[in-house]
């Protein structure tokens, strides 16, 4: 007797793109099988990222707003920083998007340096810039944040919004809790960061939510030369030019 029942639908590949994968994963309680499938997808995303980023030179990650265009002073400063870092022998890594990310990648690329992007798929704003020569497209913010930290020996924080603050404070927390070495974290643009520095000093320190040494985790700079000088002073044993 011939079995005429329809064949089961093939299960989608775990390597296939899933629209809004992170939103689905964080949507609340789901069947255990669905969470396990997400866990495998996340592991594979990490694996792909690790395989994609094989390079020799020390790396500096630059954070900052995606919303600045080429006419903005901070775009121009980020471009200068990318150039100076490349000339000093560093690879430059960013989130791979527009604005500050594009500017830093652009400066590094124009100087003949290694320019790396950890891009993420978003509904708006985030489009891979054309100045990266090594990049990865990621689905999950937390995977991207790990990659932006894992390979770098210093972090440059340019003016930005919620995403930039999130990245900067995560680095500061990792240093505070000794989950990473005390790498240089440099806030560029004293005027932009002044009120946040005052808040840390006048509210957080006063109320005891941070210790005095925590307030010294982040250095400040206003020029590309300042950034390179601070990194060179703070890093021991990194072969920079």
HUMOHU-V648795 format. One record per residue. RES is the residue in one small letter. PHI is phi in degrees with one decimal (* if undefined). PSI is psi in degrees with one decimal (999 if undefined). Layout:
RES;PHI;PSI / RES;PHI;PSI
This chain:
x;*;132.0 / x;-84.3;132.4 / x;-82.2;114.2 / x;-102.7;8.4 / x;-69.0;145.2 / x;-66.1;144.7 / x;-68.5;145.7 / x;-62.9;144.7 / x;-64.1;137.7 / x;-63.9;141.6 / x;-75.1;133.9 / x;-61.6;145.8 / x;-63.9;141.7 / x;-70.3;-12.7 / x;-90.2;-9.4 / x;-74.5;149.6 / x;-67.1;135.4 / x;-117.3;120.6 / x;-62.5;132.0 / x;58.3;40.5 / x;-58.7;-42.7 / x;-70.0;-38.8 / x;-62.8;-40.4 / x;-65.3;-44.3 / x;-61.2;-37.9 / x;-94.9;15.2 / x;-79.9;-1.9 / x;118.5;-162.2 / x;-63.0;131.8 / x;-135.2;168.5 / x;-57.9;146.3 / x;-56.4;-37.7 / x;-63.7;-37.1 / x;-66.5;-41.3 / x;-67.2;-38.0 / x;-64.6;-39.1 / x;-63.6;-42.0 / x;-62.5;-40.1 / x;-61.4;-39.8 / x;-66.7;-41.7 / x;-60.2;-42.6 / x;-64.0;-43.8 / x;-59.8;-43.2 / x;-66.2;-34.3 / x;-65.1;-43.4 / x;-59.4;-45.0 / x;-60.8;-44.7 / x;-61.8;-40.9 / x;-65.4;-44.1 / x;-60.9;-40.5 / x;-68.7;-28.5 / x;-79.7;-27.3 / x;-107.5;80.3 / x;-117.2;108.9 / x;-153.4;163.9 / x;-98.6;-41.0 / x;-75.5;157.7 / x;-62.9;152.5 / x;-126.5;144.1 / x;-121.9;130.6 / x;-95.0;134.9 / x;-114.1;123.2 / x;-105.2;154.7 / x;165.1;173.3 / x;-64.7;142.6 / x;-84.0;-4.2 / x;-97.4;-3.6 / x;-85.0;135.5 / x;-98.0;-178.3 / x;-62.0;-23.2 / x;-80.7;-10.9 / x;-76.9;141.8 / x;-63.5;-33.4 / x;-74.4;-30.1 / x;-60.6;-48.1 / x;-63.1;-38.8 / x;-67.1;-40.8 / x;-63.3;-36.7 / x;-63.8;-43.7 / x;-62.2;-39.0 / x;-65.8;-42.5 / x;-58.8;-42.1 / x;-64.4;-46.9 / x;-63.6;-39.7 / x;-65.4;-42.2 / x;-62.8;-43.0 / x;-64.6;-28.1 / x;-83.1;-1.3 / x;97.3;12.7 / x;-98.7;143.8 / x;-74.4;149.8 / x;-116.4;123.0 / x;-114.6;138.6 / x;-137.4;-179.3 / x;-73.7;-1.1 / x;83.6;-0.6 / x;-94.0;-150.1 / x;-91.7;-169.8 / x;64.9;-131.0 / x;-58.6;-39.1 / x;-61.3;-48.6 / x;-59.4;-43.5 / x;-62.5;-45.7 / x;-65.9;-43.3 / x;-61.9;-39.3 / x;-63.1;-47.4 / x;-60.1;-43.4 / x;-65.2;-43.6 / x;-64.6;-43.6 / x;-65.0;-26.2 / x;-87.4;2.4 / x;82.1;15.2 / x;-90.7;174.5 / x;-81.1;123.5 / x;-119.1;115.3 / x;-117.8;140.5 / x;-127.3;131.1 / x;-106.0;83.9 / x;-83.1;153.3 / x;-128.8;145.3 / x;-83.2;116.9 / x;-130.2;158.6 / x;-63.3;-31.1 / x;-148.6;165.4 / x;74.0;-37.1 / x;-97.7;100.5 / x;-127.7;134.3 / x;-58.5;127.7 / x;-77.7;165.2 / x;-91.9;10.4 / x;-109.2;11.9 / x;-95.8;141.4 / x;-113.6;3.1 / x;-150.2;128.6 / x;-154.1;165.0 / x;-139.5;141.3 / x;-100.4;123.3 / x;-118.0;155.9 / x;-98.7;-31.3 / x;-112.6;130.4 / x;-58.5;-42.3 / x;-69.1;-30.0 / x;-66.9;-44.7 / x;-59.7;-42.8 / x;-64.4;-38.2 / x;-62.3;-44.9 / x;-66.4;-36.0 / x;-67.9;-23.1 / x;-94.9;-42.7 / x;-56.1;-39.2 / x;-97.5;0.2 / x;-108.0;150.5 / x;-111.0;0.7 / x;-161.2;157.7 / x;-135.5;129.0 / x;-110.4;122.4 / x;-110.2;105.7 / x;-87.8;167.3 / x;-53.8;138.8 / x;-168.4;-172.7 / x;-105.5;-144.7 / x;-58.1;-42.7 / x;-63.5;-41.9 / x;-64.9;-43.6 / x;-62.5;-41.1 / x;-58.7;-46.7 / x;-65.9;-42.9 / x;-64.7;-44.9 / x;-72.3;-29.0 / x;-65.8;-43.7 / x;-60.1;-46.1 / x;-60.2;-39.3 / x;-67.2;-41.4 / x;-62.6;-38.3 / x;-69.7;-45.7 / x;-58.2;-40.3 / x;-91.6;5.5 / x;60.9;32.7 / x;-82.8;-20.3 / x;-134.1;165.6 / x;-64.8;165.1 / x;-79.9;72.6 / x;-72.6;154.3 / x;-63.4;132.1 / x;-123.5;117.6 / x;-120.0;116.3 / x;-87.9;118.1 / x;-101.1;130.5 / x;102.9;75.2 / x;-55.4;-39.8 / x;-61.2;-42.2 / x;-65.2;-40.3 / x;-90.8;-5.2 / x;-57.3;-45.6 / x;-67.4;-33.4 / x;-68.9;-38.8 / x;-62.2;-42.9 / x;-63.3;-39.8 / x;-62.2;-44.2 / x;-61.2;-41.5 / x;-74.9;-45.4 / x;-87.4;-21.9 / x;-113.3;-56.3 / x;-66.8;-47.3 / x;-65.3;-43.2 / x;-60.1;-40.4 / x;-86.6;-3.7 / x;78.9;18.2 / x;-80.4;-17.2 / x;-133.1;159.1 / x;-93.3;160.0 / x;-53.9;-38.5 / x;-68.9;-27.0 / x;-64.7;-34.8 / x;-68.3;-14.0 / x;-100.0;8.7 / x;-65.8;-35.1 / x;-105.7;125.2 / x;-87.9;164.0 / x;-123.6;147.5 / x;-149.7;159.9 / x;-128.3;-6.8 / x;-136.2;162.4 / x;-62.2;-39.2 / x;-62.8;-39.6 / x;-59.9;-42.8 / x;-61.0;-50.5 / x;-64.0;-40.6 / x;-62.3;-45.0 / x;-63.4;-43.3 / x;-62.6;-44.8 / x;-63.5;-37.5 / x;-69.9;-33.2 / x;-92.0;-22.9 / x;-96.2;130.2 / x;-107.0;132.1 / x;80.5;11.4 / x;-96.3;124.2 / x;-76.3;81.2 / x;-103.7;158.3 / x;-77.4;999
